[in-house]
Amino acid sequence: MNNKKGFAKLFNFIFEKKDRALVAPVSVFSDNDNVLWITDRALHELVAVKKNKIINISRIFKNENILSSPIGLCVFPDNTVLFTDSDNGKVYFFNNKTNTSGVFNKNDTLIRPAGIAYSVLTEEVFVSEAGAHRISVFDKNGKLLRIIGQRGNADGEFNFPGFIWIDDSGVIYIVDALNFRVQIFDKNGKFVKSFGKHGDGTGSFACPKGIASDTFGNIYVVDALFNVVQIFDRNGRFLYAFGKKGQDKGEFWMPTGIFIDSDNNIYVADSYNSRVQVFQLISKEKYEN
C-alpha cells in the first residue's frame, strides 16, 4: 500500500518505547493522569508507563495467575482501567490509586472478548465478543444491559468484531474484522453506516485492528497486514496512510491497537516490534486532497 505523497509532513515522531518490558503490546490508552496503559498478550500483563518510563509492570492477578490473553483496554474518568481477557472470557478492572482489582462482568461469561470502550455520555461499556459475533453493553458497574448484533454481513451484524472506539460525542466505531469494514453506531447503539472492503488498495482492509478518531473527526484504522495506519474522513472516505513494514522509527510490524488523546497525540501498539510508537498531528487544519 502506498502512502499519499507529503503525508509525513503532517506528523512529528515523538518517541518509541522499546524495552524488554514490552514483548507483544496489543492495546494502548492514556488516562487523565497521563499514565499510558498497555496490554501485552505475550507477557500476560497490564503495563503502565509515565513520562516515558515504565513505572509499573505488574501481573496484577499474579497470586491467582489468571491473566491469559489481555487484549482490549479502556479507562473510566476516575482512572479505573478495564481490559478484556480473550481466553478467559472476562473483563477485569484495576484502579492504581485505590489498589482495587477484580472481575467486571461477574455474572456473565463472554465469548472471546476483544475490543472495549466506555461512553462518557451514556456511562456504558461496550465489549466486542469476537467468538459470539456481537457487542455486549454493560453499565459502569458490570451489569449486562443489552446485546447488539449477531453473525452476518448485513448492517448491524458482525463477523468477528474487534476493536471499538467511542468519540466525545458518543459515536461508536466498531472494527468488523472479517467483514473487512468499520461499522458506525449512534450513542444508543443504533446502526448509522459502514465503510471499507476487503482488498489490497488504499481504503481497503486486509487485517483491520485498532481504531480511533482525532479532534477533527477523522477516523484512524490500523491494518496489521499492510503495516499502516489508514485515515478516513467522518464519512468513510479515504484520506491518507502512514507507515510501512520495518523496524525503524515510523515503520511497523504487525501493529494492533491505537489511541488518540485530546492533543492529537497518536499512540500505536507496534506489536511485533515490541514497542509503542507515538506521533503528533501538527497540522491544525482538516485533511484536504
VOMI-953254 format. One record per residue: residue in one letter; x, y, z of N, C-alpha, C, O in turn. Coordinates in steps of 0.1 Angstrom, whole numbers, padded with zeros to 4 digits, always signed. Layout:
N
AXYZXYZXYZXYZ ...
END
This chain:
289
M+0009-0012+0000+0000+0000+0000+0009+0012+0000+0018+0013+0008 N+0006+0022-0009+0014+0034-0010+0008+0045-0001-0004+0047-0001 N+0017+0052+0006+0012+0063+0014+0011+0075+0004+0018+0076-0006 K+0001+0084+0008-0001+0096+0000+0011+0105+0001+0016+0108+0012 K+0016+0110-0010+0028+0119-0010+0026+0131-0001+0016+0138-0002 G+0036+0133+0007+0036+0145+0016+0029+0143+0029+0029+0152+0037 F+0023+0132+0031+0016+0130+0043+0024+0130+0056+0020+0136+0066 A+0037+0125+0055+0046+0125+0066+0048+0139+0072+0052+0140+0084 K+0046+0149+0064+0049+0163+0069+0039+0167+0079+0041+0177+0086 L+0028+0160+0080+0018+0163+0090+0021+0158+0104+0015+0162+0114 F+0031+0150+0105+0034+0143+0117+0049+0146+0122+0058+0146+0113 N+0051+0147+0135+0064+0146+0141+0065+0134+0149+0055+0131+0157 F+0075+0127+0148+0077+0115+0156+0082+0120+0170+0091+0128+0171 I+0075+0114+0181+0079+0119+0194+0088+0109+0201+0099+0112+0204 F+0084+0097+0203+0093+0087+0209+0088+0073+0206+0076+0071+0202 E+0097+0064+0207+0093+0050+0207+0098+0044+0220+0108+0048+0226 K+0091+0034+0225+0095+0028+0238+0097+0013+0235+0088+0005+0234 K+0110+0010+0233+0114-0004+0230+0121-0009+0242+0132-0004+0246 D+0116-0019+0249+0122-0023+0262+0118-0038+0264+0108-0043+0258 R+0126-0045+0271+0123-0059+0274+0110-0060+0281+0103-0070+0282 A+0105-0049+0287+0093-0048+0294+0081-0051+0285+0070-0055+0290 L+0083-0048+0272+0072-0050+0262+0076-0061+0253+0088-0061+0248 V+0067-0070+0251+0070-0081+0241+0060-0081+0230+0065-0081+0218 A+0048-0081+0233+0037-0081+0222+0026-0071+0226+0015-0076+0230 P+0028-0058+0227+0018-0049+0231+0006-0050+0221+0008-0051+0209 V-0006-0049+0227-0018-0050+0219-0026-0037+0219-0029-0032+0208 S-0030-0033+0230-0038-0020+0231-0031-0010+0240-0022-0013+0248 V-0034+0003+0238-0028+0013+0245-0038+0024+0248-0047+0027+0240 F-0037+0030+0260-0047+0040+0264-0041+0050+0274-0034+0045+0283 S-0043+0063+0273-0037+0072+0282-0048+0078+0291-0059+0082+0286 D-0046+0077+0304-0056+0082+0314-0055+0097+0317-0046+0104+0311 N-0063+0101+0326-0063+0116+0330-0051+0121+0337-0048+0133+0338 D-0043+0111+0342-0030+0115+0349-0018+0113+0339-0007+0113+0344 N-0021+0111+0326-0011+0109+0316-0003+0097+0319+0009+0096+0315 V-0009+0087+0325-0003+0073+0326-0007+0066+0313-0019+0065+0310 L+0002+0060+0307-0001+0052+0295-0002+0037+0298+0007+0031+0303 W-0014+0032+0296-0017+0018+0299-0015+0009+0287-0020+0013+0276 I-0009-0002+0288-0007-0011+0277-0010-0025+0281-0005-0030+0291 T-0017-0032+0272-0019-0047+0274-0008-0054+0266-0006-0050+0254 D-0002-0064+0272+0008-0072+0265+0004-0086+0265+0004-0093+0276 R+0000-0091+0253-0005-0105+0253+0005-0116+0256+0002-0126+0262 A+0018-0113+0252+0028-0123+0254+0033-0123+0269+0036-0134+0274 L+0033-0112+0275+0036-0111+0290+0024-0115+0299+0026-0117+0311 H+0012-0115+0293+0000-0117+0301-0001-0107+0312-0004-0110+0323 E+0002-0094+0308+0003-0084+0318-0004-0071+0313-0006-0069+0301 L-0007-0062+0323-0011-0049+0321+0001-0040+0325+0006-0041+0337 V+0006-0032+0316+0018-0024+0319+0014-0009+0319+0005-0004+0312 A+0021-0002+0328+0018+0013+0329+0031+0020+0327+0042+0016+0331 V+0030+0031+0319+0042+0040+0316+0038+0054+0319+0027+0059+0316 K+0047+0061+0326+0046+0075+0329+0058+0083+0326+0069+0079+0330 K+0057+0094+0318+0068+0102+0314+0079+0094+0307+0091+0095+0310 N+0074+0085+0298+0082+0077+0290+0090+0066+0298+0100+0060+0293 K+0087+0064+0311+0093+0054+0319+0083+0044+0324+0072+0047+0327 I+0088+0031+0324+0080+0021+0329+0079+0023+0344+0089+0023+0351 I+0067+0025+0349+0065+0027+0364+0059+0015+0371+0059+0014+0383 N+0053+0006+0363+0047-0005+0369+0045-0016+0359+0038-0014+0349 I+0052-0027+0361+0049-0039+0353+0044-0049+0363+0052-0055+0370 S+0031-0051+0362+0025-0059+0373+0016-0070+0367+0006-0067+0360 R+0019-0082+0370+0010-0093+0368-0001-0091+0379+0001-0097+0389 I-0010-0083+0376-0019-0078+0387-0026-0090+0395-0027-0089+0407 F-0029-0100+0388-0035-0111+0395-0025-0123+0396-0029-0135+0395 K-0013-0120+0399-0002-0130+0398-0004-0141+0409+0000-0152+0407 N-0010-0137+0420-0012-0147+0430-0022-0158+0426-0022-0169+0430 E-0031-0154+0417-0041-0163+0412-0037-0168+0398-0042-0178+0393 N-0027-0161+0392-0022-0165+0379-0033-0167+0369-0034-0177+0362 I-0042-0157+0368-0054-0159+0359-0054-0151+0346-0062-0154+0337 L-0045-0142+0345-0044-0135+0332-0039-0144+0321-0028-0150+0323 S-0046-0144+0310-0042-0153+0299-0039-0145+0287-0028-0146+0281 S-0049-0138+0282-0047-0131+0269-0053-0117+0269-0064-0115+0263 P-0047-0108+0276-0052-0094+0277-0052-0087+0263-0042-0087+0257 I-0063-0081+0259-0064-0076+0246-0069-0061+0246-0060-0052+0246 G-0082-0059+0247-0088-0045+0247-0086-0038+0260-0083-0044+0270 L-0087-0024+0259-0084-0016+0270-0091-0003+0269-0092+0003+0259 C-0097+0001+0281-0103+0015+0282-0101+0020+0296-0098+0012+0305 V-0104+0032+0299-0102+0038+0312-0114+0047+0315-0119+0055+0307 F-0120+0045+0327-0130+0053+0332-0125+0067+0336-0113+0069+0337 P-0134+0077+0337-0129+0091+0341-0122+0091+0355-0113+0100+0357 D-0125+0081+0364-0118+0081+0377-0105+0073+0376-0098+0070+0386 N-0101+0070+0363-0088+0062+0360-0089+0048+0364-0078+0041+0365 T-0100+0042+0366-0102+0028+0367-0100+0022+0353-0106+0026+0343 V-0090+0012+0352-0087+0006+0339-0096-0007+0337-0097-0015+0347 L-0102-0008+0326-0109-0020+0322-0101-0027+0310-0097-0020+0301 F-0100-0040+0311-0093-0047+0300-0099-0061+0298-0103-0067+0308 T-0100-0065+0285-0105-0078+0282-0095-0089+0283-0083-0086+0280 D-0099-0101+0286-0090-0113+0286-0098-0122+0277-0107-0129+0281 S-0093-0124+0264-0100-0131+0254-0101-0146+0258-0112-0151+0256 D-0091-0152+0263-0091-0166+0266-0100-0169+0278-0106-0180+0278 N-0100-0160+0288-0107-0163+0300-0122-0159+0299-0130-0162+0308 G-0125-0151+0288-0139-0147+0287-0143-0136+0297-0155-0136+0301 K-0134-0128+0302-0137-0119+0312-0132-0105+0309-0123-0103+0301 V-0138-0095+0316-0133-0082+0316-0128-0079+0331-0136-0081+0340 Y-0116-0074+0332-0110-0071+0345-0110-0056+0348-0109-0049+0338 F-0110-0052+0360-0108-0038+0363-0096-0036+0373-0093-0046+0381 F-0090-0025+0372-0079-0022+0381-0078-0007+0383-0078+0001+0374 N-0077-0003+0396-0075+0011+0400-0062+0013+0407-0061+0007+0419 N-0053+0020+0402-0040+0021+0408-0040+0029+0420-0032+0027+0430 K-0049+0039+0421-0050+0048+0433-0056+0040+0445-0051+0042+0456 T-0066+0033+0443-0073+0026+0454-0067+0012+0456-0071+0005+0465 N-0059+0007+0446-0053-0006+0446-0064-0017+0447-0062-0027+0454 T-0074-0015+0439-0085-0024+0438-0085-0031+0424-0082-0024+0415 S-0089-0043+0424-0090-0050+0411-0100-0062+0412-0104-0066+0423 G-0104-0067+0401-0114-0078+0401-0120-0080+0388-0115-0075+0377 V-0130-0088+0387-0137-0091+0375-0149-0082+0373-0157-0080+0383 F-0150-0075+0362-0160-0066+0359-0173-0073+0356-0184-0069+0361 N-0173-0083+0347-0185-0090+0343-0187-0102+0351-0186-0114+0346 K-0190-0101+0364-0190-0112+0373-0201-0122+0370-0200-0134+0372 N-0212-0117+0364-0224-0126+0362-0225-0131+0348-0235-0138+0344 D-0216-0127+0339-0217-0130+0325-0204-0134+0319-0194-0126+0320 T-0203-0146+0314-0191-0151+0307-0192-0147+0292-0202-0150+0286 L-0182-0140+0288-0181-0136+0274-0174-0146+0265-0165-0153+0270 I-0177-0146+0252-0170-0155+0243-0160-0148+0235-0163-0140+0226 R-0147-0149+0239-0136-0143+0233-0137-0128+0232-0137-0122+0221 P-0139-0121+0243-0140-0106+0243-0127-0100+0237-0116-0105+0240 A-0129-0090+0230-0117-0084+0223-0117-0069+0226-0110-0064+0236 G-0124-0061+0218-0124-0046+0220-0133-0042+0231-0142-0049+0235 I-0130-0030+0237-0138-0025+0248-0136-0010+0248-0126-0004+0245 A-0148-0003+0251-0148+0012+0251-0158+0016+0260-0168+0010+0262 Y-0156+0028+0266-0165+0034+0276-0171+0047+0270-0164+0055+0265 S-0184+0048+0271-0191+0060+0267-0193+0069+0279-0201+0066+0288 V-0187+0081+0279-0189+0091+0290-0203+0096+0290-0209+0099+0300 L-0209+0097+0278-0223+0103+0277-0233+0093+0283-0242+0098+0291 T-0233+0081+0280-0243+0071+0285-0238+0063+0297-0246+0056+0303 E-0225+0064+0301-0219+0057+0311-0221+0042+0309-0225+0034+0319 E-0219+0038+0297-0220+0023+0293-0207+0018+0288-0199+0026+0282 V-0204+0005+0290-0192-0001+0285-0196-0011+0273-0205-0019+0275 F-0190-0009+0262-0192-0017+0250-0181-0027+0249-0169-0023+0248 V-0184-0040+0248-0174-0050+0246-0177-0059+0234-0189-0064+0233 S-0168-0060+0225-0170-0069+0214-0167-0084+0218-0156-0086+0224 E-0176-0093+0214-0174-0107+0216-0171-0113+0203-0180-0116+0195 A-0158-0115+0200-0154-0120+0187-0159-0134+0184-0163-0137+0173 G-0160-0142+0195-0164-0156+0193-0179-0157+0192-0184-0167+0188 A-0187-0147+0196-0201-0147+0195-0206-0137+0184-0219-0137+0182 H-0198-0130+0178-0201-0120+0167-0212-0110+0172-0222-0108+0165 R-0209-0104+0183-0219-0095+0189-0212-0085+0198-0200-0086+0201 I-0219-0075+0202-0214-0065+0211-0223-0065+0224-0235-0064+0223 S-0216-0067+0235-0224-0067+0248-0222-0053+0255-0211-0048+0255 V-0233-0048+0260-0233-0035+0266-0236-0036+0281-0246-0042+0285 F-0227-0030+0289-0228-0031+0303-0230-0017+0309-0226-0007+0303 D-0236-0016+0321-0235-0004+0328-0221-0003+0335-0213-0012+0334 K-0218+0008+0341-0205+0010+0347-0202+0001+0359-0190+0001+0363 N-0212-0006+0364-0210-0015+0375-0209-0029+0371-0207-0038+0379 G-0209-0032+0357-0208-0045+0352-0220-0053+0350-0220-0065+0348 K-0232-0046+0350-0244-0053+0348-0247-0053+0333-0247-0042+0326 L-0250-0065+0327-0253-0066+0313-0267-0059+0310-0277-0062+0316 L-0267-0050+0300-0279-0042+0297-0285-0048+0284-0298-0049+0284 R-0277-0050+0274-0283-0054+0261-0272-0060+0252-0260-0059+0255 I-0277-0066+0241-0268-0072+0231-0270-0065+0218-0282-0062+0214 I-0260-0062+0210-0261-0056+0197-0255-0066+0187-0244-0070+0188 G-0263-0069+0177-0258-0077+0166-0259-0092+0167-0262-0098+0178 Q-0255-0098+0156-0254-0113+0155-0245-0116+0143-0241-0106+0136 R-0242-0128+0141-0233-0131+0130-0240-0129+0116-0251-0133+0114 G-0232-0122+0107-0238-0119+0094-0230-0108+0088-0220-0103+0093 N-0234-0104+0076-0228-0093+0069-0237-0081+0066-0234-0072+0058 A-0250-0082+0071-0259-0071+0069-0255-0059+0079-0247-0061+0087 D-0262-0048+0077-0260-0037+0086-0263-0041+0100-0273-0047+0103 G-0253-0038+0109-0255-0041+0123-0252-0055+0127-0253-0059+0139 E-0247-0063+0117-0243-0077+0120-0228-0077+0119-0221-0068+0114 F-0222-0088+0125-0207-0088+0126-0202-0102+0123-0209-0112+0123 N-0189-0102+0119-0181-0114+0116-0168-0112+0123-0159-0106+0117 F-0167-0116+0136-0155-0114+0144-0152-0100+0146-0142-0094+0142 P-0161-0093+0154-0158-0079+0157-0146-0077+0166-0143-0086+0174 G-0139-0066+0164-0127-0065+0172-0127-0052+0180-0135-0050+0189 F-0117-0043+0177-0115-0031+0185-0127-0021+0183-0134-0021+0173 I-0129-0013+0194-0140-0004+0195-0135+0010+0199-0125+0010+0207 W-0140+0021+0194-0137+0034+0198-0150+0042+0199-0159+0041+0191 I-0151+0050+0210-0162+0059+0212-0157+0073+0213-0149+0076+0222 D-0162+0082+0205-0157+0096+0205-0164+0104+0215-0173+0099+0222 D-0160+0117+0216-0166+0126+0227-0181+0128+0225-0187+0132+0235 S-0186+0127+0213-0200+0129+0210-0208+0116+0212-0220+0116+0210 G-0201+0105+0216-0208+0093+0218-0210+0084+0206-0215+0073+0207 V-0204+0088+0195-0205+0079+0183-0196+0067+0185-0185+0068+0190 I-0201+0055+0181-0194+0043+0184-0189+0037+0171-0196+0036+0161 Y-0176+0034+0170-0169+0029+0159-0164+0015+0162-0157+0012+0172 I-0168+0005+0154-0165-0009+0156-0158-0015+0144-0164-0014+0133 V-0147-0021+0146-0140-0028+0136-0146-0042+0134-0145-0050+0143 D-0153-0044+0123-0159-0057+0119-0149-0065+0111-0150-0064+0099 A-0140-0072+0118-0128-0076+0112-0129-0085+0100-0123-0082+0089 L-0137-0095+0100-0138-0104+0089-0149-0101+0079-0151-0108+0069 N-0156-0090+0082-0164-0084+0071-0156-0072+0065-0161-0065+0056 F-0144-0070+0070-0134-0060+0064-0140-0046+0063-0140-0040+0052 R-0146-0042+0074-0153-0029+0074-0153-0023+0088-0150-0030+0098 V-0156-0010+0088-0159-0003+0101-0174+0000+0101-0179+0005+0092 Q-0180-0004+0112-0194+0000+0114-0195+0011+0124-0188+0011+0134 I-0204+0020+0121-0206+0032+0130-0220+0032+0135-0230+0030+0128 F-0221+0034+0148-0234+0034+0155-0236+0048+0163-0226+0054+0167 D-0248+0051+0165-0250+0063+0174-0248+0060+0188-0245+0048+0192 K-0250+0070+0197-0247+0068+0211-0255+0057+0218-0252+0051+0228 N-0267+0054+0212-0276+0044+0217-0274+0030+0211-0281+0021+0215 G-0264+0029+0202-0262+0016+0196-0270+0014+0184-0271+0002+0179 K-0276+0024+0178-0283+0022+0165-0274+0024+0153-0266+0033+0153 F-0275+0015+0144-0266+0015+0132-0268+0028+0124-0279+0032+0122 V-0257+0034+0120-0257+0046+0112-0252+0043+0098-0259+0046+0088 K-0240+0038+0097-0234+0035+0084-0221+0026+0086-0217+0024+0097 S-0216+0022+0074-0203+0014+0075-0195+0018+0063-0200+0024+0053 F-0182+0015+0064-0173+0017+0052-0162+0007+0052-0159+0001+0063 G-0156+0005+0041-0145-0004+0040-0148-0017+0032-0160-0020+0030 K-0138-0023+0026-0140-0036+0019-0127-0043+0019-0116-0038+0023 H-0127-0056+0016-0115-0064+0015-0108-0061+0002-0113-0060-0008 G-0094-0059+0004-0086-0057-0008-0072-0053-0004-0069-0052+0008 D-0064-0049-0014-0050-0046-0011-0047-0031-0016-0035-0028-0016 G-0057-0024-0019-0055-0010-0023-0058+0000-0012-0063-0004-0001 T-0055+0013-0014-0058+0023-0004-0073+0023-0001-0082+0022-0010 G-0076+0024+0012-0090+0024+0016-0096+0011+0018-0107+0010+0023 S-0089+0000+0014-0094-0014+0017-0087-0019+0029-0077-0014+0034 F-0092-0031+0034-0086-0037+0046-0082-0051+0043-0088-0058+0035 A-0071-0055+0049-0067-0069+0049-0068-0076+0063-0072-0087+0064 C-0064-0068+0073-0065-0073+0087-0067-0061+0096-0057-0057+0103 P-0079-0055+0096-0081-0043+0104-0081-0046+0119-0086-0056+0123 K-0074-0037+0126-0073-0039+0140-0078-0027+0148-0090-0025+0149 G-0069-0019+0154-0073-0008+0162-0079+0004+0155-0078+0005+0142 I-0087+0011+0162-0095+0022+0156-0095+0034+0166-0096+0032+0178 A-0095+0046+0161-0096+0058+0169-0099+0070+0160-0099+0069+0148 S-0103+0081+0166-0106+0093+0159-0099+0105+0165-0096+0105+0177 D-0095+0115+0157-0089+0127+0162-0099+0138+0165-0111+0136+0163 T-0095+0150+0169-0104+0161+0173-0111+0167+0160-0120+0174+0162 F-0106+0164+0148-0112+0169+0136-0123+0159+0131-0130+0162+0122 G-0125+0147+0138-0134+0137+0134-0129+0127+0124-0137+0119+0119 N-0116+0128+0120-0110+0118+0111-0109+0105+0118-0106+0105+0130 I-0110+0094+0111-0110+0081+0117-0097+0074+0113-0094+0073+0101 Y-0090+0068+0122-0078+0061+0120-0080+0046+0122-0085+0042+0132 V-0076+0038+0112-0077+0023+0113-0064+0017+0111-0057+0019+0101 V-0059+0009+0120-0047+0002+0119-0049-0011+0111-0059-0018+0113 D-0040-0014+0101-0041-0027+0094-0028-0034+0096-0017-0030+0092 A-0029-0046+0103-0018-0054+0107-0010-0059+0095+0002-0060+0096 L-0017-0064+0085-0010-0070+0073-0004-0059+0064+0007-0062+0059 F-0011-0048+0063-0005-0037+0055+0006-0030+0063+0014-0023+0056 N+0007-0031+0076+0016-0024+0084+0015-0009+0083+0025-0002+0082 V+0003-0004+0083+0000+0010+0081-0011+0014+0090-0019+0006+0096 V-0013+0027+0092-0025+0033+0097-0031+0041+0086-0025+0050+0080 Q-0044+0037+0083-0051+0044+0073-0061+0055+0080-0066+0053+0091 I-0062+0066+0073-0071+0077+0078-0082+0080+0069-0080+0081+0057 F-0094+0081+0074-0106+0083+0067-0113+0096+0072-0111+0099+0084 D-0121+0102+0064-0129+0113+0070-0141+0107+0077-0143+0095+0077 R-0149+0116+0083-0161+0111+0091-0171+0104+0082-0180+0097+0088 N-0170+0105+0069-0179+0098+0060-0173+0085+0055-0180+0078+0047 G-0161+0082+0059-0155+0069+0055-0147+0071+0042-0144+0061+0036 R-0145+0083+0038-0137+0085+0025-0122+0085+0029-0117+0092+0038 F-0114+0077+0021-0100+0075+0024-0093+0088+0022-0095+0095+0012 L-0084+0092+0031-0076+0104+0030-0061+0101+0028-0055+0106+0019 Y-0056+0094+0038-0041+0092+0038-0038+0079+0045-0047+0072+0051 A-0025+0075+0044-0020+0064+0052-0006+0067+0056+0002+0074+0048 F-0001+0062+0067+0013+0063+0070+0018+0050+0076+0011+0042+0082 G+0031+0048+0074+0038+0036+0079+0041+0026+0068+0035+0027+0057 K+0050+0017+0070+0053+0006+0062+0060-0004+0070+0063-0002+0082 K+0062-0016+0064+0068-0027+0072+0083-0024+0075+0090-0020+0066 G+0087-0025+0087+0101-0023+0091+0102-0021+0106+0093-0022+0113 Q+0115-0018+0110+0118-0016+0124+0123-0003+0127+0126+0000+0139 D+0124+0006+0118+0129+0020+0120+0117+0028+0126+0106+0023+0127 K+0120+0040+0130+0110+0049+0135+0100+0052+0124+0103+0055+0113 G+0087+0051+0128+0077+0054+0118+0073+0042+0110+0064+0042+0102 E+0080+0031+0112+0077+0018+0105+0070+0008+0115+0072+0010+0127 F+0063-0001+0110+0055-0010+0118+0057-0025+0114+0061-0028+0103 W+0055-0034+0124+0055-0048+0121+0043-0054+0129+0044-0055+0141 M+0033-0057+0122+0020-0062+0127+0015-0053+0139+0013-0057+0150 P+0012-0040+0135+0006-0031+0145-0008-0035+0149-0015-0042+0141 T-0012-0032+0161-0026-0036+0165-0034-0024+0170-0041-0018+0162 G-0033-0020+0183-0041-0010+0189-0036+0004+0186-0025+0006+0182 I-0046+0013+0187-0043+0028+0185-0051+0036+0195-0062+0032+0198 F-0045+0047+0200-0052+0056+0208-0048+0070+0205-0037+0073+0202 I-0058+0079+0205-0055+0094+0202-0061+0102+0213-0072+0101+0217 D-0052+0110+0219-0056+0118+0230-0062+0132+0225-0062+0135+0213 S-0066+0140+0235-0072+0153+0231-0063+0163+0225-0067+0173+0219 D-0050+0160+0226-0040+0169+0219-0036+0163+0205-0026+0168+0199 N-0043+0153+0201-0040+0146+0188-0026+0139+0188-0020+0138+0178 N-0022+0135+0200-0010+0126+0200-0016+0112+0197-0026+0108+0202 I-0009+0105+0188-0013+0092+0182-0004+0081+0187+0008+0081+0184 Y-0010+0072+0195-0002+0061+0201-0006+0048+0193-0017+0045+0192 V+0005+0041+0188+0003+0029+0181+0010+0018+0187+0022+0019+0189 A+0003+0007+0190+0010-0005+0196+0016-0013+0184+0009-0019+0176 D+0029-0012+0183+0037-0018+0172+0041-0032+0177+0052-0034+0182 S+0032-0041+0176+0032-0054+0184+0045-0062+0181+0052-0065+0191 Y+0048-0066+0169+0059-0074+0166+0073-0067+0168+0083-0074+0169 N+0073-0054+0168+0085-0047+0171+0086-0044+0186+0096-0038+0191 S+0077-0049+0194+0077-0049+0209+0079-0035+0214+0087-0032+0223 R+0070-0026+0209+0071-0012+0213+0058-0005+0210+0049-0010+0203 V+0057+0007+0216+0046+0016+0213+0053+0029+0206+0062+0034+0212 Q+0047+0032+0195+0052+0044+0188+0042+0056+0190+0030+0053+0190 V+0047+0068+0192+0038+0079+0194+0041+0090+0184+0053+0093+0182 F+0031+0095+0178+0032+0105+0168+0024+0117+0172+0015+0116+0181 Q+0026+0129+0167+0018+0141+0170+0014+0147+0157+0022+0150+0148 L+0001+0149+0156-0005+0156+0145-0002+0171+0147-0007+0177+0156 I+0006+0177+0138+0009+0191+0140+0002+0201+0131+0002+0213+0133 S-0006+0195+0121-0014+0204+0113-0027+0207+0121-0033+0198+0127 K-0031+0220+0121-0043+0224+0128-0055+0225+0118-0066+0229+0122 E-0053+0221+0106-0064+0221+0096-0068+0207+0093-0061+0197+0095 K-0080+0205+0089-0085+0192+0084-0078+0188+0072-0072+0196+0064 Y-0077+0175+0070-0070+0170+0058-0078+0175+0045-0090+0176+0045 E-0070+0177+0035-0075+0181+0023-0068+0174+0012-0056+0171+0013 N-0075+0170+0001-0069+0164-0010-0061+0174-0018-0055+0171-0028 
END
